[in-house]
Amino acid sequence: MLIKPIFKLFVIIQLILGISSVQAATIEHDAGTLTLTTTPTRIVVLAFSFVDALAVAGVSPVGIADDGDKNRVIKSVRDHIGDWQSVGSRYQPSIEAIAALKPDLIIADTGRHQSIYSDLTRIAPTLLLKNRGITYQENLVVMQKIATAVGKSEEVANRLAEHKKMMQGLKQQMETVSTFQFAVLTDKGMWLHTPTSYAGSVIAELGLKSPLSADNDNTYLQTSFEQLLKTNPDWLLVGKYTKNTVLDKWQKSPLWKMLSVAKSKQIIEVSPEVWSLASGMLAAEQIATALASQMQR
């Protein structure tokens, strides 16, 4: 009489084992190939674009290298994930803090964390992926690698299709011959983001032109007032990291009126966290929406 219950239990166990085997994933990354035999549930990420990718996948990390400031993770990403523990700065994440979280996957930035990769792998399987200096199209590839790792390939593919449709719709709204330039500002200087930067590549994806060459080898260009005059964009989008910036000083120069944006008043303050730090798909949607909104005024 016990055969049927035992058989049912056997079937359930086999189904569970079958699901686990299906969830195994192999990902090509910047340190070779990583095979995960089960879907990770305790994930630590060391760059903001990777948090964006997890938010798109509907997965919450347990730890983030957030520079000790949770507001550095943009709101559109925070709205899709749960609470997390800080593991220090993106530049020097705490190995001890990461280990204390007992992760089953770490996602690290090739540009910043290659030197500690072996230390990270002793804690948990570690994906080494590009973040620093990433372009819009490169980020979409990285996002899909992360989706594979967390068992959310189908969900992310569906969301990506929606994203592409949205970006195409916004692109059609923004046909113009004007040039657009994003820059970050501090009291120490201005850095122009070229078309090979994340924000610059999003601008290009929308069919908008940059006054800088697309062949520029530099992602960021520290710029003097004279160089800004030479670049002379029609639109200048600025992300301020300090309250007072060099732009305040430059605006007092008699040469300021020679700039196109001085005449048109098309200097727009934007979030440096969204335009510079985030580098993810949700950030790209915010950049595109902000540009469309400004041009429709």
N, C-alpha and C positions, 0 to 999 in steps of 0.2 A: 504493500500500500504506500510505501515511502518512495517508490520509484519515480512517480511523476514530479513530486516536489524537488527531488534531487536532480532530476533531469532539467527542470526549469532553472534551478540554481546554476547548473552547468552551462546552460544556454546563455544566461545573463552574464556569467563570467567571461564566456567566449566573446560576447558582444562588446564588453568593456575592453578586453584585450585587443579586439579588432579595431575599436575606435582609437586606442592608443597608438596602434601601428600606423593607422591612416594619418595620424597627426604628426608623424615623423617628417622632418623637413631638412633639405640640404640647401645651403645658401653659399653662393660664391661671394667672397668679400675681399677686402684689401690685404688680408693676411692668409689667403688661401681658400679653403672650403671648410665650412662648419656644418656638421650634421647634428640635429637635435632629435632625440628619440621620442621626446614628449613635448607637448606644448608648454612653454614657460608661463608661469603665473606671477613670479616675483622678479620684476625687471627693473634694472637701474640704467638710466640713460645719462650720458655725459655731454649732451649738446641739445640746444633748443629745437633744432629741426627734427630730431628724433622724437621729441615729446609731441610735436605736431603730428608726426606720422602715427604714433600710438593713439592720439586723440581721434584721428581719422578712422583708425581701426576699431575704436571703441574700447581700448585697453588702457588701464591706469597703471603707471609705473609706481613702484614702492619708493624709489629714490631718484632724485634729479640733481645734477650739478647746476644749481640755480644761482650761484654767486652769493648765496646767503640772503637772497631777496626773492620771495615767491612771486612778486609782481613783475619780475623779469620774464616770467612765462606769460605770454599775452593772454588776455581775457578769453578770446575765442577758443583758445586751447584749454585754459583752466576750466571752462564751462563743460568740457567733454571728459574730464578726468577727475578722479578722486584726490584726496589729500596725499601728500608724500613727505618723505624725510629729505632734507637737504644733505648732500654728500660733499658740500664745499663748492669751490669755484670750478668753472670749466677749464681753467688753465692748470690748476693743481688740485684735482679732486682728492678727497681723503680716502686712502686705501682702507683705513680702519673703519671709517663710517660705511663704506660700501660693504665690507665683509660682515659688519654687524647686522646688516639687513638680510643676510643669507639669500642672496639672489640666485635664480636659476638661469638668468641671462643678463649680460651687461652689453650695452651698445655704446661703443667708444668712437671718438673722432680721430680719423687717421692723421689729420694735421696737427693735433695737439697731444694725442695719447699713445702714439706708437712706441715711445720710450718706456711706457709702463705697461705695455700690452702683456708681457709675460707675467707681471705681477697680477694683472686682472684675471688672466686665464687660470691662475691658481685658486682664485675665488669661485669663478663660475665660467661657463662657456661665454666667449666674448666675440661679438661682431665688431670688426673694425671697418668703419664706413666713412665716406667723405662728408664733411660738414663745412669746415672752414674753406671759404672761397668757392662754395658750390654755386652752380647756376640753377635756374628754374628747371630746365629739362633734366639735369643730373639729379636734382632732388626727387623728381617723380620716380626715377629708377630706384633710388635708395629707399623711398617710401614703400615701393612694391617688394623690395628685399625684406624690409622689416615686417611687412604684412605676411610674407611667407613664413618668417620665423615665429610669428605669434599665431599662426593658423587662421589668418583673416584675409587671405588672398581674394576670395570672391567678394567679400564685403567692400574691400578697398577698391577693387576693380570697378564695382558698381558706382561707388562714390567718385572715383576718378572720371568716369564717363560723364557724370553730372557736372563735375568741375570743368571739364573741357568744353561742354556745351555752354556753361556760364561764361567762361573766358571768351569764347567765340562770339557770344552775344554782345558782351561789353566791347570787344574789339570793333565790331561793326558800328557801334555807337560813337567811336572815337577816331574816325578818319580825319586826319589833319596833317598839314605840312609843318606845324609847329615842332620845336625841339623841346625835349624834357630832360632835366638833369636833377638827380637826387644827390644830396650831400649831407654829411654829418658835421656838426659844429660843436666846438668847445671854446673856452676862452683862450685856448692855445692855437687854434687853427681850424681850417676847413679841409675836409677830405671828400673829393668827388668820387662817386661810385661809377665805374666805367660799365659798358655793356656786358663785361664778363663777370660783374658782381651779381649777387642775387637780385637786388632791386632793379639793377640795370637790365638784367635778362628778362625780368617780368615786363618791364616797360617795352622791351623789344618784342616780346611775345604778343603784346597787344597791338603791334604794328606801329608803335610810336617811335619817333627818331630821337637819337641822342646827338648832341653836338660833338661828342667824342668819338673817335674811331673805334669800330668794332674789333679792329686788329690790335688794339692796345694790349700789351702783355701784362700791364698792372691792373689789379682789381680795384685798388684804391689809389687816388692821386692826392697827395697833400698839395694844397693850392694857395698861391698868393693872390692878392687882389688883382694884380696885373694879369695873372693867368685866368682868373675868372672873367675879366674884361675880354680876353681873347676868346674864351669859350662861349660867352654871351648867349646862354640859353633863352628860349622864349618863356619857358616855365622853370622855376627853381623850387624844388621840394626840399625842405631842410628839416633835419632831425637834430634837435638841440640836446646835448648831454649836460650842458651847464646853463644856468639862467642867463648869464651874460656871455656873449660870444664875440668873436672877431668881426662878425657881420655888423655889430653895433658900431664898431670903430670905422669900418669901411663905408658905412652909410653916411658918415660925416665928411667924406672926401668929396671935393668938387668934381671928381671924375665919376662919381656914383651915377649921375644922371645919364651917362653914356650907355649904361646897361639897359637892355630891352626890358628886363623885369622891373627896373626903376620907373619906367614910363607906363608899363601895363599893369603894375601892381600884382603881377602874377608870381609872387613869392609866397609859397604855402608852407605852413609849419605842419609837419607830420610826426607820427610816433617813431622814434628811432628804434624802439623795441620791435615794432612790427616791420619796419622797412629795412632794418639792418641786422638785428640780433636773431630774429625768429627763423627766417629762411625755410619756411615750410609751405605746404599747399594752402592751409587755412590763412596763413599770412599773405600769400599771393592773392587770394580772393579779396582780402581787405585792401591791399594795395590797388588792385584793379577797380574795386568799387569806389575807393576814394578818388582815383583819377577821373573816373566817369562822372562822379558827382561834381567835381570842381569844373570840369569842362562844360557841364550843362547849366552852370550858373549864368 
